[in-house]
Amino acid sequence: MRLYHSPMSIALACRLALTAADIGHEVVIVNSLSGETKQEPFLSINPLGEVPALDHDGAIVTQTVAILSFIADHGGQGWADPTPIERAKELSTMIVAAAEVQAAWKMINRPNRYAPSDTAAAEVGAQARIRLDAAYAELERRIALRDTGKALGILDYHAGVLALWKIMAPAGQGLSPTPHLDAVKDRLMNTPKLRQVIDEDIANYTAMVG
């Protein structure tokens, strides 16, 4: 199994899920900061030019939520509850995280993609920050409703990475508190083999931006 990944991207959630499930895999680093995801050969893997992408025996799966769901099924663990309704609830929260939190971060990080001028881009960035705060608030509300006594699962890996973004990126400063989301991140950081993956990812990201 091969995971195409850029350090500190949302693909980190997939690395964590694979590691937690003890699924053997190869990590292929694609530097999104330098534009490698928008060039060949990666565009042949995912024409949308985004990580993560998972190659399983030649079959390519893209989109974080789909990959995490596959990992949970393939590894036989990762769902917080095996019942269909609880799985649907977990998927619903991950889709909200992708459609709202991740989308707002894209607008903040690349406002010129959504605006015809620098002035308009500044307004896009300001509005995106408002949207980001609201998106985190909704994710926090949903996380607060979960049973924290259960084993870590794919939603935790997804949400935990978003919690890391919130504390690491400058735009995350000053957002409304998210104590339940932060607690998810802390559970990941307190799990040795997951902490090792996170520390490695942070180190690789720091080297790329340095």
QUIFEN-V367949 format. One record per run of one state. SS is the DSSP state (~ for helix, > for strand, _ for the rest). FROM is the first residue (numbers start at 1). TO is the last residue. If there is no record, write none. Layout:
ss->SS from->FROM to->TO
ss->SS from->FROM to->TO
//
This chain:
ss->_ from->1 to->1
ss->> from->2 to->5
ss->_ from->6 to->11
ss->~ from->12 to->20
ss->_ from->21 to->25
ss->> from->26 to->29
ss->_ from->30 to->35
ss->~ from->36 to->38
ss->_ from->39 to->41
ss->~ from->42 to->45
ss->_ from->46 to->52
ss->> from->53 to->56
ss->_ from->57 to->58
ss->> from->59 to->62
ss->_ from->63 to->63
ss->~ from->64 to->75
ss->_ from->76 to->83
ss->~ from->84 to->109
ss->_ from->110 to->110
ss->~ from->111 to->114
ss->_ from->115 to->117
ss->~ from->118 to->144
ss->_ from->145 to->153
ss->~ from->154 to->168
ss->_ from->169 to->169
ss->~ from->170 to->172
ss->_ from->173 to->178
ss->~ from->179 to->189
ss->_ from->190 to->191
ss->~ from->192 to->209
ss->_ from->210 to->210
//
